[in-house]
Amino acid sequence: MDDFQNAEIWRRINNLIKVQNLTQSSVSTLCGFSPRRIQNLSGGNRLPDAIEICKIAKALNTSVEYLITGKENETKKEVLDLAADINSLPPTFQNAVRVIIDQLKALSNPVR
């Protein structure tokens, strides 16, 4: 990858760190790295290896795909949006949604 792509990956990582009110050191620790690992990598504009980027993505509750490409996993986003919509409903409606889901599951998996 070229320097621009490296910088974009680090921009996304550092933005997620900022919006989650974390520090590079705390994310390094969450990943099981030395406290300065992320700082050393980003300061040198060096990419983390495959295992490191997986750990960073997990610590930041995002996907490796997003860190590398900047594109969200649309299916995951849709599921999270749907879950948020359901959670915003009154409890009786939430229960009704659960009943409907259970009924749909039963229809799609008929007992033989």
Buried (B, 14 or more C-beta within 10 A) or exposed (E): EEEEEBEBBBEBBBEBBEEBEBBBBBBBBBBEBEEEBBBEBBEEEEBBEEEBBBBBBEBBEBBBEBBBEEEBBEEEEEEEEEEEEEEEEEEEEEEEEEEEEEEEEEEEEEEE
